[in-house]
């Protein structure tokens, strides 16, 4: 396998994963950032293809880790957190599992970060109910 094949494989894996968990992500990123940073959307899809399907940890666990990290970083991550909560739900994680991961981060990011993340998650849950 050549380096080009490896990159292509990572992109294909990332495309399959992002379309399953966040349909239209690459197109939305390209529409928003493509003129300023050509290739950014493709790079992110490829990066997802290198990280999420590595094995060892399943996709649900990786999403919970991502939610935990975004929670601990605080309120400035709300848009990304909502994307990953939605992706976690698409992978079959329950509302309670997501809430527990967020609550666990109150020990590491503090209560304000936990409440900000919990509110973001609840907004995703509420949108599910109205969809």
ChimeraX commands (.cxc) that place a marker at each C-alpha (Angstrom):
marker #1 position 0.00,0.00,0.00 radius 0.5
marker #1 position 1.38,3.42,-0.95 radius 0.5
marker #1 position 1.14,6.54,1.18 radius 0.5
marker #1 position -1.48,7.84,-1.26 radius 0.5
marker #1 position -3.54,4.66,-0.80 radius 0.5
marker #1 position -3.26,5.03,2.98 radius 0.5
marker #1 position -4.51,8.63,2.79 radius 0.5
marker #1 position -7.34,7.57,0.48 radius 0.5
marker #1 position -8.27,4.74,2.83 radius 0.5
marker #1 position -8.31,7.13,5.80 radius 0.5
marker #1 position -10.49,9.56,3.87 radius 0.5
marker #1 position -12.91,6.78,2.84 radius 0.5
marker #1 position -13.15,5.52,6.42 radius 0.5
marker #1 position -13.63,9.06,7.71 radius 0.5
marker #1 position -16.28,9.81,5.11 radius 0.5
marker #1 position -18.23,6.68,6.06 radius 0.5
marker #1 position -17.98,7.53,9.76 radius 0.5
marker #1 position -18.90,11.21,9.43 radius 0.5
marker #1 position -21.81,10.50,7.11 radius 0.5
marker #1 position -23.14,7.93,9.58 radius 0.5
marker #1 position -22.79,10.20,12.61 radius 0.5
marker #1 position -22.98,13.72,11.18 radius 0.5
marker #1 position -24.38,13.68,7.62 radius 0.5
marker #1 position -23.26,16.57,5.46 radius 0.5
marker #1 position -20.42,17.62,7.78 radius 0.5
marker #1 position -17.78,17.83,5.07 radius 0.5
marker #1 position -20.02,19.92,2.80 radius 0.5
marker #1 position -21.03,22.22,5.66 radius 0.5
marker #1 position -17.40,22.78,6.68 radius 0.5
marker #1 position -16.42,23.40,3.07 radius 0.5
marker #1 position -19.24,25.93,2.61 radius 0.5
marker #1 position -18.21,27.78,5.78 radius 0.5
marker #1 position -14.41,27.62,5.61 radius 0.5
marker #1 position -13.44,26.38,2.14 radius 0.5
marker #1 position -12.69,29.77,0.59 radius 0.5
marker #1 position -10.42,30.75,3.47 radius 0.5
marker #1 position -8.86,27.33,4.18 radius 0.5
marker #1 position -9.14,25.09,1.13 radius 0.5
marker #1 position -8.94,21.43,2.07 radius 0.5
marker #1 position -9.86,21.90,5.74 radius 0.5
marker #1 position -13.09,19.93,5.44 radius 0.5
marker #1 position -11.37,17.05,3.66 radius 0.5
marker #1 position -8.52,17.06,6.20 radius 0.5
marker #1 position -10.97,16.77,9.09 radius 0.5
marker #1 position -12.79,13.88,7.42 radius 0.5
marker #1 position -9.46,12.16,6.81 radius 0.5
marker #1 position -8.37,12.73,10.42 radius 0.5
marker #1 position -11.61,11.14,11.61 radius 0.5
marker #1 position -10.79,8.20,9.35 radius 0.5
marker #1 position -7.39,7.82,10.97 radius 0.5
marker #1 position -8.61,8.06,14.58 radius 0.5
marker #1 position -12.16,6.73,15.00 radius 0.5
marker #1 position -11.83,3.32,13.28 radius 0.5
marker #1 position -8.45,2.37,14.81 radius 0.5
marker #1 position -9.89,-0.50,16.79 radius 0.5
marker #1 position -9.00,-1.05,20.46 radius 0.5
marker #1 position -11.67,1.48,21.50 radius 0.5
marker #1 position -15.06,1.27,19.84 radius 0.5
marker #1 position -16.73,4.31,18.27 radius 0.5
marker #1 position -19.12,4.80,21.21 radius 0.5
marker #1 position -16.24,4.95,23.67 radius 0.5
marker #1 position -14.38,7.40,21.44 radius 0.5
marker #1 position -17.45,9.66,21.29 radius 0.5
marker #1 position -17.80,9.56,25.09 radius 0.5
marker #1 position -14.13,10.51,25.41 radius 0.5
marker #1 position -14.64,13.36,22.97 radius 0.5
marker #1 position -17.68,14.58,24.90 radius 0.5
marker #1 position -15.69,14.37,28.13 radius 0.5
marker #1 position -12.78,16.35,26.69 radius 0.5
marker #1 position -15.05,19.03,25.23 radius 0.5
marker #1 position -16.93,19.26,28.53 radius 0.5
marker #1 position -13.73,19.75,30.54 radius 0.5
marker #1 position -12.60,22.49,28.14 radius 0.5
marker #1 position -15.62,24.57,29.05 radius 0.5
marker #1 position -18.41,26.53,27.44 radius 0.5
marker #1 position -16.44,27.72,24.41 radius 0.5
marker #1 position -16.80,24.20,22.95 radius 0.5
marker #1 position -20.62,24.22,22.89 radius 0.5
marker #1 position -20.99,23.96,19.07 radius 0.5
marker #1 position -18.56,21.03,18.84 radius 0.5
marker #1 position -20.07,19.41,21.91 radius 0.5
marker #1 position -23.54,19.48,20.36 radius 0.5
marker #1 position -22.16,17.87,17.19 radius 0.5
marker #1 position -20.58,15.07,19.21 radius 0.5
marker #1 position -23.63,14.52,21.42 radius 0.5
marker #1 position -25.67,14.12,18.24 radius 0.5
marker #1 position -23.04,11.72,16.85 radius 0.5
marker #1 position -23.06,9.73,20.10 radius 0.5
marker #1 position -26.84,9.40,19.87 radius 0.5
marker #1 position -26.50,8.23,16.24 radius 0.5
marker #1 position -24.10,5.54,17.48 radius 0.5
marker #1 position -26.68,4.36,20.01 radius 0.5
marker #1 position -25.48,5.97,23.24 radius 0.5
marker #1 position -28.31,6.74,25.64 radius 0.5
marker #1 position -29.07,10.15,27.07 radius 0.5
marker #1 position -28.14,8.79,30.49 radius 0.5
marker #1 position -24.73,7.54,29.31 radius 0.5
marker #1 position -23.95,10.92,27.80 radius 0.5
marker #1 position -25.16,12.77,30.90 radius 0.5
marker #1 position -23.02,10.55,33.15 radius 0.5
marker #1 position -19.91,11.24,31.05 radius 0.5
marker #1 position -20.62,14.97,31.32 radius 0.5
marker #1 position -21.26,14.72,35.06 radius 0.5
marker #1 position -17.98,12.85,35.57 radius 0.5
marker #1 position -16.17,15.85,34.11 radius 0.5
marker #1 position -17.41,18.09,36.93 radius 0.5
marker #1 position -14.41,16.71,38.83 radius 0.5
marker #1 position -11.97,17.85,36.14 radius 0.5
marker #1 position -13.48,20.85,34.37 radius 0.5
marker #1 position -15.57,22.17,37.25 radius 0.5
marker #1 position -19.28,22.52,37.84 radius 0.5
marker #1 position -19.78,25.49,35.47 radius 0.5
marker #1 position -18.24,23.54,32.58 radius 0.5
marker #1 position -20.38,20.54,33.47 radius 0.5
marker #1 position -23.58,22.61,33.54 radius 0.5
marker #1 position -22.72,24.29,30.23 radius 0.5
marker #1 position -22.14,20.89,28.64 radius 0.5
marker #1 position -25.26,19.40,30.19 radius 0.5
marker #1 position -27.34,22.28,28.84 radius 0.5
marker #1 position -25.86,21.77,25.36 radius 0.5
marker #1 position -26.64,18.04,25.53 radius 0.5
marker #1 position -30.18,18.73,26.71 radius 0.5
marker #1 position -30.69,21.04,23.73 radius 0.5
marker #1 position -29.68,18.15,21.44 radius 0.5
marker #1 position -32.04,15.82,23.31 radius 0.5
marker #1 position -34.88,18.34,23.04 radius 0.5
marker #1 position -34.27,18.69,19.30 radius 0.5
marker #1 position -34.54,14.92,18.97 radius 0.5
marker #1 position -37.96,15.06,20.57 radius 0.5
marker #1 position -39.19,17.64,18.09 radius 0.5
marker #1 position -37.68,15.95,15.03 radius 0.5
marker link #1:1,2 radius 0.2
marker link #1:2,3 radius 0.2
marker link #1:3,4 radius 0.2
marker link #1:4,5 radius 0.2
marker link #1:5,6 radius 0.2
marker link #1:6,7 radius 0.2
marker link #1:7,8 radius 0.2
marker link #1:8,9 radius 0.2
marker link #1:9,10 radius 0.2
marker link #1:10,11 radius 0.2
marker link #1:11,12 radius 0.2
marker link #1:12,13 radius 0.2
marker link #1:13,14 radius 0.2
marker link #1:14,15 radius 0.2
marker link #1:15,16 radius 0.2
marker link #1:16,17 radius 0.2
marker link #1:17,18 radius 0.2
marker link #1:18,19 radius 0.2
marker link #1:19,20 radius 0.2
marker link #1:20,21 radius 0.2
marker link #1:21,22 radius 0.2
marker link #1:22,23 radius 0.2
marker link #1:23,24 radius 0.2
marker link #1:24,25 radius 0.2
marker link #1:25,26 radius 0.2
marker link #1:26,27 radius 0.2
marker link #1:27,28 radius 0.2
marker link #1:28,29 radius 0.2
marker link #1:29,30 radius 0.2
marker link #1:30,31 radius 0.2
marker link #1:31,32 radius 0.2
marker link #1:32,33 radius 0.2
marker link #1:33,34 radius 0.2
marker link #1:34,35 radius 0.2
marker link #1:35,36 radius 0.2
marker link #1:36,37 radius 0.2
marker link #1:37,38 radius 0.2
marker link #1:38,39 radius 0.2
marker link #1:39,40 radius 0.2
marker link #1:40,41 radius 0.2
marker link #1:41,42 radius 0.2
marker link #1:42,43 radius 0.2
marker link #1:43,44 radius 0.2
marker link #1:44,45 radius 0.2
marker link #1:45,46 radius 0.2
marker link #1:46,47 radius 0.2
marker link #1:47,48 radius 0.2
marker link #1:48,49 radius 0.2
marker link #1:49,50 radius 0.2
marker link #1:50,51 radius 0.2
marker link #1:51,52 radius 0.2
marker link #1:52,53 radius 0.2
marker link #1:53,54 radius 0.2
marker link #1:54,55 radius 0.2
marker link #1:55,56 radius 0.2
marker link #1:56,57 radius 0.2
marker link #1:57,58 radius 0.2
marker link #1:58,59 radius 0.2
marker link #1:59,60 radius 0.2
marker link #1:60,61 radius 0.2
marker link #1:61,62 radius 0.2
marker link #1:62,63 radius 0.2
marker link #1:63,64 radius 0.2
marker link #1:64,65 radius 0.2
marker link #1:65,66 radius 0.2
marker link #1:66,67 radius 0.2
marker link #1:67,68 radius 0.2
marker link #1:68,69 radius 0.2
marker link #1:69,70 radius 0.2
marker link #1:70,71 radius 0.2
marker link #1:71,72 radius 0.2
marker link #1:72,73 radius 0.2
marker link #1:73,74 radius 0.2
marker link #1:74,75 radius 0.2
marker link #1:75,76 radius 0.2
marker link #1:76,77 radius 0.2
marker link #1:77,78 radius 0.2
marker link #1:78,79 radius 0.2
marker link #1:79,80 radius 0.2
marker link #1:80,81 radius 0.2
marker link #1:81,82 radius 0.2
marker link #1:82,83 radius 0.2
marker link #1:83,84 radius 0.2
marker link #1:84,85 radius 0.2
marker link #1:85,86 radius 0.2
marker link #1:86,87 radius 0.2
marker link #1:87,88 radius 0.2
marker link #1:88,89 radius 0.2
marker link #1:89,90 radius 0.2
marker link #1:90,91 radius 0.2
marker link #1:91,92 radius 0.2
marker link #1:92,93 radius 0.2
marker link #1:93,94 radius 0.2
marker link #1:94,95 radius 0.2
marker link #1:95,96 radius 0.2
marker link #1:96,97 radius 0.2
marker link #1:97,98 radius 0.2
marker link #1:98,99 radius 0.2
marker link #1:99,100 radius 0.2
marker link #1:100,101 radius 0.2
marker link #1:101,102 radius 0.2
marker link #1:102,103 radius 0.2
marker link #1:103,104 radius 0.2
marker link #1:104,105 radius 0.2
marker link #1:105,106 radius 0.2
marker link #1:106,107 radius 0.2
marker link #1:107,108 radius 0.2
marker link #1:108,109 radius 0.2
marker link #1:109,110 radius 0.2
marker link #1:110,111 radius 0.2
marker link #1:111,112 radius 0.2
marker link #1:112,113 radius 0.2
marker link #1:113,114 radius 0.2
marker link #1:114,115 radius 0.2
marker link #1:115,116 radius 0.2
marker link #1:116,117 radius 0.2
marker link #1:117,118 radius 0.2
marker link #1:118,119 radius 0.2
marker link #1:119,120 radius 0.2
marker link #1:120,121 radius 0.2
marker link #1:121,122 radius 0.2
marker link #1:122,123 radius 0.2
marker link #1:123,124 radius 0.2
marker link #1:124,125 radius 0.2
marker link #1:125,126 radius 0.2
marker link #1:126,127 radius 0.2
marker link #1:127,128 radius 0.2
marker link #1:128,129 radius 0.2
marker link #1:129,130 radius 0.2
marker link #1:130,131 radius 0.2
view
